[in-house]
Amino acid sequence: MRRADPTRQSRVAHARSGCVSAAWAAVAVIAGGLLISGCAEQITKHGHHFNENDLQSVQPGMSQEQVRMSLGSPATTATVASGNAFYYISSTMKQSSFFTPVETDRQVVAVYFSPVGSVERVANYGLKDGKVFDLIKRTTPAPGTQEEGLLKQLFRNLGRKQNIFGDG
């Protein structure tokens, strides 16, 4: 019969506990890395981002098709007083962890065309040139009234003579 060596069992148990503690340390390092990376700032870019050379390639007198070949399809087009306009819109958003994203940069490149369809001028508008406003309001106010509280709405007809049956 073979007798168990107590020192060997002790060494095996110690080696196993060392492996377990090393595994927990690795899990802790990975979890810490994920937590720290979750706090990292995320930058998101949308739309057409142009270099200065791209905008300089658009010259007065170019046709609309030449502008499309040079800058690509516009984000939107519009008819303005003197002709048409192409708008190329870009924005850069920054978000840290779970906070609301903040717009850090916005560029609107407007290419204005004459009535005959050639480039008149190019304008570059930035975030400082625009005004942010909410196009959607979730209320529809009645004309000529202001917002009334609940109690005022309930008791506004007290003291008024009601004509229920149509008597004059």
Buried (B, 14 or more C-beta within 10 A) or exposed (E): EEEEEEEEEEEEEEEEEEEEEEEEEEEEEEEEEEEEEEEEEEEEEEBBEBEEEBBEBBEEEBEBEBBBEBBEEBBEEEEEEEBBBBBBBBBBBBBEEEEEEEEEBBBBBBBBBBEEEBBBEBEEBEBEEEEEEEEEEEEEEEEEEEEEEEEEEEEEEEEEEEEEEEEE
